[in-house]
Amino acid sequence: GAGVSQSPSNKVTEKGKDVELRCDPISGHTALYWYRQSLGQGLEFLIYFQGNSAPDKSGLPSDRFSAERTGGSVSTLTIQRTQQEDSAVYLCASSLIFTLAGVRRYNEQFFGPGTRLTVL
Amino acid sequence: ELKVEQNPLFLSMQEGKNYTIYCNYSTTSDRLYWYRQDPGKSLESLFVLLSNGAVKQEGRLMASLDTKARLSTLHITAAVHDLSATYFCAVDASLYNTDKLIFGTGTRLQVFP
């Protein structure tokens, strides 16, 4: 079946421009996550959406970053007035958080291929 | 603070050798995930460990979970070049009222002839 897809795969932009990155999660997955990965580094959590709950924005590095998820499916991560330090690979993941009798069972995240953002 | 530490951060090993990657975490959790990332690629799910004492094996890789010690291991048996990648562990922090996974720093594995 179809996995998580992201677009564009590569984005080169000039400093100060706004960019939008798109994520299409696996159909039926209730949770969607955005991460950032700088060259040779680990994953930096940015934001996640779960069902109809308010998103957890605790990882967003500044108010230039925002994200929305429309209709519980597609998500867009927007970076305004891009800076060179925003250059990284932006990864999206989705999961079906499975709860049984009120107990969280598992939350295996499936990752998209990423968008490589280069800010000149 | 929820922390997940992996060691070593970098591992260079010869084909045919065995080695173990360690994942220590500070949270209370009974669910842990291992991922593999090839250079320039995204993360691929390897193992899902859902309880204390869980052990999963796939080919030359075996993962285990000890929730009392807050430790997971990824054991590599008779390494081959195709295993060269970066391996991440991630801990489920749902007991802390969050749907986030807390990722480790990653272990970059290089297998040479």
HADDOCK unambig.tbl for C-alpha pairs under 7 A between the chains (distance, minus, plus):
assign (segid A and resid 42 and name CA) (segid B and resid 105 and name CA) 5.25 0.50 0.50
assign (segid A and resid 42 and name CA) (segid B and resid 106 and name CA) 6.18 0.50 0.50
assign (segid A and resid 43 and name CA) (segid B and resid 103 and name CA) 6.82 0.50 0.50
assign (segid A and resid 111 and name CA) (segid B and resid 42 and name CA) 6.55 0.50 0.50
assign (segid A and resid 111 and name CA) (segid B and resid 43 and name CA) 5.88 0.50 0.50
assign (segid A and resid 112 and name CA) (segid B and resid 42 and name CA) 6.53 0.50 0.50
assign (segid A and resid 113 and name CA) (segid B and resid 41 and name CA) 6.52 0.50 0.50
assign (segid A and resid 113 and name CA) (segid B and resid 42 and name CA) 4.98 0.50 0.50
assign (segid A and resid 114 and name CA) (segid B and resid 42 and name CA) 6.47 0.50 0.50
